[in-house]
Amino acid sequence: MLSKKLEIVLNDTFQHAKSKKHEFMTVEHLLLELLDDDETRDVLLSVDAKIDDLKSGLNEYIESNVSQGDGKETQPTLGFQRVLQRAVFHVQSSGRKEVTGGNVLIAIFSEQESHAVYLLKQQGITRLDVVNYVVHSVSTNRSSSASYSSGTVAPDQVVEFEKSRLDNIESKVDQLLSELRELSEKVQKISDRLGPEEKS
């Protein structure tokens, strides 16, 4: 269900938070690691994101606001878990088979109170821009002469697409719950596998 690259991102996110002895693994940790994922970088560059500025803002926020765990095992925050669950949910409801960094990036936008979303919005990046690129490969890069062409769709059609995806939710709830359990197990396995290293 999770792409190989996304699994690497999740592992790196945990490793980063653990190496800093952070008590929690946050949405900001996740976005920071996604910035080094080629697919996610492509999405962000397509909407004119300033990657270095995002990294700087995220690192500053994490260092100033995430407490150290005093020897406790690093745990994902509820927001972190919601992002991953939401990404799986959307991919599952759209009939796709694999969750990518782009899907996780879309899901991050629902964490409206997070500093990660604040930094994205500060650069004028919207969820619709990201959905356009991830789903339809429509770039809003202002430095490009490319625009909507045959084979691309307008924003109102993207909204219709989103609605049609949600129409399948009820019939797929059981399958979704199974996928969410699998995702939770993967996160727990990463935590269990790295945990003993911290104790040694």
C-alpha positions as CSV (number, residue, x, y, z in Angstrom):
1,M,0.0,0.0,0.0
2,L,2.8,2.4,0.8
3,S,5.3,3.1,-1.9
4,K,8.9,2.0,-1.2
5,K,10.0,5.7,-1.3
6,L,7.3,6.6,1.2
7,E,8.4,3.8,3.5
8,I,12.0,5.3,3.3
9,V,10.6,8.7,4.1
10,L,8.8,7.4,7.2
11,N,11.8,5.6,8.4
12,D,14.0,8.7,7.9
13,T,11.4,10.8,9.7
14,F,11.6,8.5,12.7
15,Q,15.4,8.3,12.6
16,H,15.6,12.1,12.5
17,A,13.3,12.6,15.4
18,K,15.0,9.9,17.4
19,S,18.5,11.2,16.7
20,K,17.4,14.6,18.1
21,K,15.9,12.8,21.1
22,H,12.6,14.4,20.3
23,E,9.7,13.1,22.3
24,F,7.3,13.4,19.4
25,M,7.4,12.8,15.6
26,T,5.3,15.7,14.2
27,V,3.8,16.7,10.9
28,E,6.7,19.2,10.6
29,H,9.2,16.3,10.9
30,L,7.2,14.5,8.2
31,L,7.1,17.5,5.8
32,L,10.8,18.1,6.4
33,E,11.7,14.6,5.2
34,L,9.3,14.7,2.3
35,L,11.3,17.7,1.0
36,D,14.1,15.2,0.2
37,D,11.8,12.8,-1.6
38,D,12.2,13.3,-5.4
39,E,8.5,12.8,-6.2
40,T,7.4,15.3,-3.5
41,R,10.0,17.8,-4.5
42,D,8.7,17.6,-8.1
43,V,5.2,18.4,-6.8
44,L,6.4,21.3,-4.7
45,L,8.6,22.7,-7.5
46,S,5.6,22.6,-9.9
47,V,3.9,25.1,-7.6
48,D,6.9,27.4,-7.2
49,A,7.8,26.2,-3.7
50,K,11.0,27.6,-2.3
51,I,12.4,24.3,-0.8
52,D,15.3,25.8,1.1
53,D,13.0,28.3,2.8
54,L,10.6,25.5,3.8
55,K,13.5,23.5,5.2
56,S,14.8,26.5,7.2
57,G,11.3,27.3,8.6
58,L,10.6,23.7,9.5
59,N,14.0,23.2,11.2
60,E,13.6,26.4,13.2
61,Y,10.1,25.4,14.3
62,I,11.1,21.9,15.3
63,E,14.2,23.0,17.3
64,S,12.1,25.7,19.1
65,N,8.9,23.8,19.8
66,V,9.5,20.0,20.0
67,S,10.6,18.9,23.4
68,Q,13.2,16.2,24.1
69,G,11.9,12.9,25.4
70,D,14.2,12.3,28.4
71,G,14.9,8.8,27.3
72,K,11.3,8.0,26.3
73,E,10.6,6.3,22.9
74,T,9.8,8.8,20.2
75,Q,6.1,8.6,19.4
76,P,4.1,10.0,16.4
77,T,1.7,12.8,17.3
78,L,-2.0,12.4,16.6
79,G,-1.6,14.9,13.8
80,F,1.1,12.8,12.2
81,Q,-1.1,9.7,12.4
82,R,-4.1,11.5,11.0
83,V,-2.0,12.7,8.0
84,L,-1.0,9.1,7.1
85,Q,-4.5,7.7,7.7
86,R,-6.0,10.4,5.5
87,A,-3.5,9.7,2.7
88,V,-4.4,6.0,2.8
89,F,-8.1,6.9,2.9
90,H,-7.9,9.1,-0.2
91,V,-5.8,6.7,-2.2
92,Q,-8.1,3.8,-1.2
93,S,-11.3,5.6,-2.0
94,S,-9.9,6.6,-5.4
95,G,-9.2,3.0,-6.3
96,R,-5.4,3.5,-6.5
97,K,-3.0,1.0,-5.1
98,E,-0.1,3.0,-3.7
99,V,0.3,5.9,-1.3
100,T,3.1,8.3,-2.4
101,G,4.7,11.4,-1.0
102,G,2.4,13.5,-3.1
103,N,-0.6,11.9,-1.4
104,V,0.8,12.6,2.0
105,L,1.5,16.2,1.0
106,I,-2.1,16.6,0.1
107,A,-3.2,15.1,3.4
108,I,-1.0,17.5,5.4
109,F,-3.1,20.4,4.2
110,S,-6.0,19.1,6.4
111,E,-3.9,19.8,9.5
112,Q,-4.8,23.5,9.3
113,E,-3.4,24.4,12.7
114,S,0.0,22.9,12.0
115,H,3.1,25.1,11.4
116,A,3.8,22.9,8.3
117,V,0.6,24.2,6.6
118,Y,1.3,27.7,7.8
119,L,4.7,27.6,6.0
120,L,3.2,26.2,2.8
121,K,0.4,28.8,2.8
122,Q,3.0,31.5,3.5
123,Q,4.5,30.6,0.0
124,G,1.0,30.8,-1.6
125,I,0.9,27.0,-2.0
126,T,-2.7,25.6,-1.8
127,R,-4.1,22.1,-1.5
128,L,-5.9,22.6,-4.9
129,D,-2.5,23.4,-6.6
130,V,-1.0,20.2,-5.2
131,V,-4.1,18.1,-6.1
132,N,-4.0,19.4,-9.6
133,Y,-0.4,18.3,-10.0
134,V,-0.7,14.9,-8.2
135,V,-3.9,13.9,-9.9
136,H,-3.7,15.6,-13.2
137,S,-0.1,16.7,-13.7
138,V,-1.2,20.3,-14.0
139,S,1.6,22.7,-13.0
140,T,1.0,26.2,-11.7
141,N,4.7,27.1,-12.0
142,R,4.6,30.8,-12.9
143,S,8.0,30.6,-14.5
144,S,6.8,28.0,-17.1
145,S,4.9,29.0,-20.2
146,A,2.9,25.8,-20.0
147,S,-0.8,26.2,-19.1
148,Y,-3.9,24.0,-19.1
149,S,-3.8,22.0,-22.3
150,S,-5.7,19.1,-23.8
151,G,-5.6,16.3,-21.3
152,T,-5.6,18.6,-18.3
153,V,-8.7,19.8,-16.4
154,A,-10.0,23.0,-14.8
155,P,-10.2,23.5,-11.1
156,D,-14.0,23.0,-11.0
157,Q,-13.5,19.6,-12.6
158,V,-11.0,18.8,-9.9
159,V,-13.7,19.5,-7.3
160,E,-16.0,17.1,-9.2
161,F,-13.3,14.5,-9.2
162,E,-12.9,14.8,-5.5
163,K,-16.6,14.4,-4.9
164,S,-16.8,11.3,-7.1
165,R,-13.9,9.7,-5.1
166,L,-15.8,10.3,-1.9
167,D,-18.9,8.6,-3.3
168,N,-17.1,5.2,-2.9
169,I,-16.4,5.7,0.8
170,E,-19.2,3.7,2.3
171,S,-18.6,0.5,0.3
172,K,-14.9,0.6,1.1
173,V,-14.9,1.3,4.9
174,D,-14.0,-2.3,5.9
175,Q,-11.1,-2.4,3.4
176,L,-9.9,1.0,4.5
177,L,-9.8,0.0,8.2
178,S,-7.7,-3.0,7.2
179,E,-5.3,-0.8,5.4
180,L,-5.1,1.6,8.4
181,R,-4.3,-1.3,10.7
182,E,-1.5,-2.3,8.3
183,L,-0.2,1.2,8.3
184,S,-0.2,1.4,12.1
185,E,1.6,-1.9,12.3
186,K,4.3,-0.6,9.9
187,V,4.9,2.5,12.0
188,Q,5.0,0.4,15.1
189,K,7.5,-2.0,13.5
190,I,9.8,0.9,12.6
191,S,9.5,2.1,16.3
192,D,10.2,-1.4,17.7
193,R,13.1,-2.0,15.3
194,L,14.8,1.3,16.3
195,G,13.9,1.3,19.9
196,P,16.6,-1.1,21.2
197,E,19.3,1.0,19.7
198,E,18.2,3.9,21.9
199,K,18.4,1.7,25.0
200,S,21.9,0.4,24.3
